[in-house]
Amino acid sequence: MMDDAKIKNADELEFAVFCIENIAIRLEKNAEEIYCALTEKSDILNGYIIPEYEILHTQSKDYIVDDIISLMAERGIEV
């Protein structure tokens, strides 16, 4: 894992929102619950999604959502 990264530009912000919204749809939760899981219950947003933006954003939506949900499960993050 990389060090915590902060969102640096509109592309990263849009990608973070894209990830949160699509995970929420897949898990049938609201986006606020997913945001909380990725920031307060874990460091997945700033510790994985943003640092890996350059690689992740080139993948398919299903790949991205599956990857992040797998990481949440691996870390025991429940929503």
For each residue, the residues with C-beta under 8 A, 3 or more apart:
1: 47 48 51
2: 5 47 48 51 52
3: 47 51
4: 43 46 47 51
5: 2 8 46 47 50 51
6: 46 50
7: 12 13 16 50
8: 5 12
9: 12 13
10: 13 14
11: 14 15 53 57
12: 7 8 9 15 16 50 53
13: 7 9 10 16 17
14: 10 11 17 18
15: 11 12 18 19 49 53 56 57
16: 7 12 13 19 20 45 49 50
17: 13 14 20 21
18: 14 15 21 22 61 64
19: 15 16 22 23 38 49 64 65 68
20: 16 17 23 24 31 34 35 38
21: 17 18 24 25 31
22: 18 19 25 26 61 64 65
23: 19 20 26 27 29 34 38 65 68 69
24: 20 21 27 28 29 30 31 33 34
25: 21 22 28
26: 22 23 65 69
27: 23 24 34 69 79
28: 24 25
29: 23 24 33 34 79
30: 24 33 34
31: 20 21 24 34 35
32: 35 36
33: 24 29 30 36 37 79
34: 20 23 24 27 29 30 31 37 38 79
35: 20 31 32 38 39 45
36: 32 33 39 40 41 79
37: 33 34 40 41 42 44 72 77 78 79
38: 19 20 23 34 35 41 42 44 45 49 68 72
39: 35 36 42 43 44 45 46
40: 36 37
41: 36 37 38 77
42: 37 38 39 47 72 75 77
43: 4 39 46 47 48
44: 37 38 39 47 48 49 68 71 72 75 77
45: 16 35 38 39 48 49 50
46: 4 5 6 39 43 49 50 51
47: 1 2 3 4 5 42 43 44 51
48: 1 2 43 44 45 51 52 68 71
49: 15 16 19 38 44 45 46 52 53 56 68
50: 5 6 7 12 16 45 46 53
51: 1 2 3 4 5 46 47 48
52: 2 48 49 55 56
53: 11 12 15 49 50 56 57
54: 57 58
55: 52 58 59
56: 15 49 52 53 59 64 67
57: 11 15 53 54 64
58: 54 55
59: 55 56 63 64 67
60: 63 64
61: 18 22 64 65
62: 65 66
63: 59 60 66 67
64: 18 19 22 56 57 59 60 61 67 68
65: 19 22 23 26 61 62 68 69
66: 62 63 69 70
67: 56 59 63 64 70 71
68: 19 23 38 44 48 49 64 65 71 72
69: 23 26 27 65 66 72 73
70: 66 67 73 74
71: 44 48 67 68 74 75
72: 37 38 42 44 68 69 75 77 79
73: 69 70 76 77
74: 70 71
75: 42 44 71 72
76: 73
77: 37 41 42 44 72 73
78: 37
79: 27 29 33 34 36 37 72
